[in-house]
């Protein structure tokens, strides 16, 4: 046991048993006499207490000293970490009216992280886990999105551990939380300014340094400021497989959040160009969520398709958690299902010697057409961020099409190969023709691909009935 560990054992003695308890995920100290803990997403009040306010402040200052940060009347907030990697945030009085307020968030140990465990917990499906594993191997850029306490950092830890052993990974964080287990990992942590206001190192500074240190991939632990633009630049400059987390409620909102953060700096990039950069840089958004029963689940694995003619982001759900009910003790029932949408990069699996059964993407979902035929963006529309019924040509041409749907009565189901061929043909049509197809498909209750296929068949039949000249 090191000096820091011994010090923690002494100063945080009132909560030491909860620090050692693997079932406790968070410890909340609301002044010296009120301590709560979280287990399985539920908070309970404990009988633990600090002797007085002085003892609690001494513990916080001791932690700050070991991580070389300041907390005093001039710097009343502290972001730090404990020896086991747990994150700690503290606020001193008088801002904290009940007394020094502390939150200690514990993370699963890297050695304990595995998709098998998450699958057993019902946090993700086996098909979703396999798909993400292959996407990491293919160096797809991934953003893990979610609310506070939804499990973003834990999941990013897991994805980081899937990196090929021969690659060099650079990790940049505000306060070190990630415990990625890989042979070649370099970790950077921000540094606050000294008492003279000098010597600060921001995430932007460290990302720029990381780009000059021969990285294969760069991971930004949490994107919360103008460093979003730097991460997008990283993803667009040959560092495939880079990752980060951000706070958002849906995959589309995550892209909008990156856009907002990127404009917080001194950038002069036109908004339309910035949106295209973001849509081109991010391949997948993984949405994590803490449900109201306390469980944490991956609710969406969505592909970013691009931006439409209106400059709005378009995504398609590859896998999605679907709630099917609730138990008598208010536990949510449900499962992650393939939504029938085949990712545009599916062919890369076979090209790179990887196998993923196309049937695992599930059956195409019946979708409702939207009046006007405009796809959603900036959080409008459904939770996936794509229009119910109307999507984007996966080849990036911007031509409207419908996500593969179940065949209506009397309409033949189309194979993935046929759909791709039809989409390629539709990309050659002008906007008026595409809009007419879209409106006709909506009235007929079929997908645009099926509607176009039927039109071609009718044209062939009519041509065959014409008398010879």
N, C-alpha and C positions, 0 to 999 in steps of 0.2 A: 504494500500500500504506500503510495507516494505522499508527499507532504500535503498536497492539495486535498487528497482523499481524506487524510487524517483531520485536516482543518474542517472540511465539510462535516465529517462525522461529529465533531465537537459543536460547531456553531449551528448546524441544522439538526441537532439531536432530537428536538420535538417532532420532526417529520421524517427522521431517518428510517423508521419502519416502512413508511409509504414509498420512500425512494428505493428501498430494497424489494418492495412488493411488485412482482411483474404484472399483477392484475390492475394496478393503479396506473392510469395513463396521464393524469394531470393532478397537480397539487396547487390549490388556490389559497393563498394566505391573505385574508382581509383584516390586517392589523394583528397584533400579538395574540388575541384571544378568540379568533374565528378562523378556523382552518377547514377547508372542504377538499374532498378528493373525488376524482372521477373514475368509475369502473364501468366498463361496457357502455360508455356514453351517458351514464347516470351519475349525478352529483349527490354526495351524501356529506353531512356535517359530522366532523370527528370531535373527539374530546381533547385532542392535542392542543397545547397552548405554549407560547413562548413566555418567559418569565415576565418580561415587560417590553416596552417599545425599544428601549436601549439595546436589549439582547437581540431583537430582530434586526435593528439597523446595523449592529455589529456583524451579524451574519452576512448581510448584503454587502457591506463594505469589504469584508474579507474576501468574498467572491470576486468583487470588482478588482481588488488588488492583484489577485492571482491571474486574471485575464488581462491585466494592464489597461483597465478602463476606470473612469472616474464616476463617482456618484456622491454628490454633496449638494449644498444649497444652490450652487451655481450650475450644477448638472444633476437635477433631481430624478433623472431616468437612467435605467441601466438595461442594456441588452447584452447578455453574456451566456456562457455555457458552463455546465458542470463537467467534472472529469469523465463521466459516462456518456457525454454527448447530449444530455438533456438541456433544453433551452430554458433560460430564466429571464424574466422581465420584471423589473421592480420600479415603483414610483414612491417617492418620499413625501411626507407631509410638508407643507399644508395642503398640497394638491390632493393627496390621498387623505381624505377626511377621517377615515376610521383608523388611521395609522399606516405605517409602511405596508404597501400592497404588493404582493409577489405572486407571479404565476410561473410554475415549473412544468414544462411540457416534456414528458418522457417519450422517447422513440424506441421502437423495436430495434434490438441489436441486429447489426447487418448479418451476422451469422445465422440469426433466426428467421431472416426474411426469405421467403420462397413463394412462388406461385402456388405450390401445393397447399400451403397454409391458407393463403387467401381464398383458394377454391374451396377448401374445407369449411371456411367461415361463411361462404356464400358471397364473398365480396366481388368475385369475378368468375366468369365461366371458364371452363377448360379451353373452349374454342377461342375465347377472347385472349386468354393468356398465351396460347400458342401463336395467335396472329401477331400480338405485340412482340413476342420474342423474335419472330421472323422479321418484323419491321425494324427492330434494333439492329439485327444482323445486316439488313439492307441499308443501314445508315439513314433511315428516315428521321427528319426533324420532328420532335414531339414536344408539345406543350401540355403539362398536367395542370388542369384548371380545377378550381373548387373553392369553397368557402373556408373560413377559419376552422381548424380542427377537423377537416374532412379527410385527412390522410394524404395530402399531396406530397409532403416531404417523404413520408414512409414509402409511397409508391415510386417516387423518383429514385430513392435509394435502391429499390428493387430493379428498376429499369437500368440504372447505372451499373449494377452488378452483372448485367447480361452482355456487356461490351466484349468484343473479341480481345483475347489476352495480349495480342501483339500491338494494340493501339495505345496511344498516349492520351490520357484524359486530363483536362485542366478543369478544376472545380473552383468557382468563384462564389463567395457567400458574404453576407453582411456579418452574421455570427455563425460560426461553423456548426452545422447540424447534420449534414450528410455524412454517412459512414459507408461510402461505396467501397466494396471489396473488389479490387481489380489489381493486377500486377503493377501497372504503371499509372499511378494517380498522383497529381500535383494539386495541392489544396491552397487556395488563397483566401485571406480574410481581411475585411476592411479595417482601417485604423482611424480612430478618431483624432482630431486635432489636439495638440497639447494646450497648456494653459495660455500660451501666446497665440493660439489659433493657427499654428503651423503644423506641418507634418501629416496632414490628413490624407488617407488613401480611400477613394470611393470605389464602388463597384465598377464604374465606368473606367477609372484608371486601371483597375486590375484586369478587366476584360481586354483592354488595349494591350496590356503587357502580355496577357495570355496568348493573344494572337501572334505575338512576336517570338513566342517560345516553342514553336513547332508543335502545335497541338493537332491531334487528329479530330478530336471532338472537344467541345467546351460545354460545361453545364453551369448555368447560373441558378443558384439555389432558389431564390425568389426574386421575380422581376416586379419591382414596385416603384420605379422611377424612370428617368430618361435613359437608363441602361437598356431599356427595351429596344431602342434603335440599334445599340451595339450588338445585342443578341441577334436581331434580324440581319444585321450586316454579317455576323459570323456565319449564320445559316446560309447566306447568299454568296459566300466567298469560298466555297469548297470545303467547309468543315461539316460535312454531312453527318447526321446522327447526333447533332447538338440538341440539348434539352433545357428546359426551365419550367418553373411553376409560376402561376399568377392567380390572383383572386377573381373569380367570375362564376356566374351561376349556370351558364350554358356554354357549349362550344363556340357559338357565334359571339356571345358576350366576351369570351376570352380574346378573340381576335380584335374586337372593338376596344377592349381594355389595353391590349398591346399598342394599338394605334394611339389611344389617348396618352399613354405613358410616353410613347416615342415623341410626341409633340410637346412634352413638358420641358425639353431641353432647348438648345439654341438652334435647332434644325430649321432649315428653310425649304425642305422638300415639299413640293406640292402634295396636297392631300391625296389626290388621285394616284400619284406615283407611289406614295407611301403605302396605300392600301394594296396596290399590286405587288409591292415588295413583300408585304406581310403575307398575302395570299400565296405568293410563290415560294416563300421561305418555309412556312409551316406546313408540313404534310399531314400531321394527325394532331387532334386534340383529344386528350383523355380526360373525361369529366369525373371527378370524385365528389361524393356528397355524403354528408352525415344526415341520415334520415331521422325522422322525429321519434323513432323508437330507440335511438342511440347507436344504431348500426351504421357502419361506414361501408359504402359500396362504390364501385365504378359503375356509373349510370350510363355513360356514353363512350364509345370509341368512334370518333367521327373523322372522316377525311375532309380536308379542305380542298374544294374544287377550283376556287378562284373568285373573281368578282364578276358580277353581271354588267350589262350595259348601263345600269344605273349606278354602278360603283359600289354595290352592296355585296358583302361576303356571302358565298354559297358553300354549304357543307352537305355531306350526306352521312347518315348514321350507318356504320358498318355493323356494330353491335350496340344493343341498348337494353338497359334493365327495365323490365316490364313488371309492374306490381300486379299480382293476381288476387290478393286478399289480405286478411289480417287475422291473427289468432285471437283467442279470448283474452290473452294477457298482452294484447296490443303489439305483438311482434309482426312486422311487415313480411308478407309472403310474396315471392316473386322470383324471377330468374332473368339472366341475361340471354337475349336471343339475337341471332343473326337477323338483320332486317331485309335480307334479299338484295342488298346493294353490293355489287362487286367493285372493289377498289380499282381505280384507273391504272394502278401499277401492278395489278395481279400477275401480268405476264413476266414481271421481273423475278417472281419466285422461281419459275421453271428455268429461266435463263441463268440464274445463279445457283442452280442445282438444289433448290429448296422445294419442298412439297407441302401444299396446303389444299386439302380437298375442297373444291368449289362448293360442294353441298353444305359445308359448315357455315357458309354465309347466310343460310336459311332460305326460306321461300319468300318470293316477292310479296310485299305488303300491298293490300288494296289502299289506294290513296284517293282523296277527294280533290277535285280541281278547285283552284282559287279564282275568284272573279278577277278578271283583268290579266291573269296569267303572270303576275310579277312575283319573283322569288323574294324571300325575306332577307333582311340584312340588319345589322346593328341591333340584334336582339328582337326584332319584330318577327311575328309569325310564331311557329311552333318552337318547342324547346330545343330542337336540333339545329335551328337556325337555317333550315332549308324549307322551301315551300312545300306544303302537303300537296303532292301531285305534280309540281313543276320544279325541275332542277336545272342543271347546266350540262351541256355536252361534256362528257368526261375528258374529251381530247383538248378541252380548254378553248374551243372556238367561240364559246359564248352563245351558241345556238340553243334555243330552248328545247328541252326534252323532258320526258317524264321518267322518274325513277322506275326501274323495271317493276311492272305491276302484275298481279294475277290476271290471267286471261279471263275476259268476260265470256258469258255463254255464247258459243258459236264463233269465238275468236281463238285462233290457234295460239298456243304459248310459244314464245320465241326463245331460241337458245341464246346463251351469252354471245356466241360468235355472230349470230344473225343480228342481234341488237347492235353490236359494235359496227357491223357493216352498214346497217341502216343509219346509225348516227353519223357515220362518215359521209354517207350520201346526203343526209340532211344538212350537213355543214356547208354544202355547196349551194344551198338555196339562199335566196335573198331574204331580208327580214320580214317583208310582207308575206311571202310564202310560208315562212316559219310560223308567223302569227296565225295565219289561216289554218295550218295544220294543228296548232295548239288549241284553237277555238273549236275545231271540228272534233278533236279527241275529247275535249271536255264535255261537249254535248253528247257524244256517243258513250261516255263512261269507260273509255279504254285509254291505254297509254299512247303517247304520240308515236312511239315506234310501231305499236300494233296498228294504229290508224293509218300511218304511212304505208305499212305493209299491205293493208287491205286495199288502199287506193291503187298501189302498184298492181296487185292481183286483178282488180277490176279493169284497169287499163289494158292489161295483157288479155283478159277475157274479151273485152270490147274489140280489141284489135284483131283477135282471132275470128270474130264473127263477121268482120267486114268482107263484103264480096270481092273477089279478085277483080282487078281492073281489066 
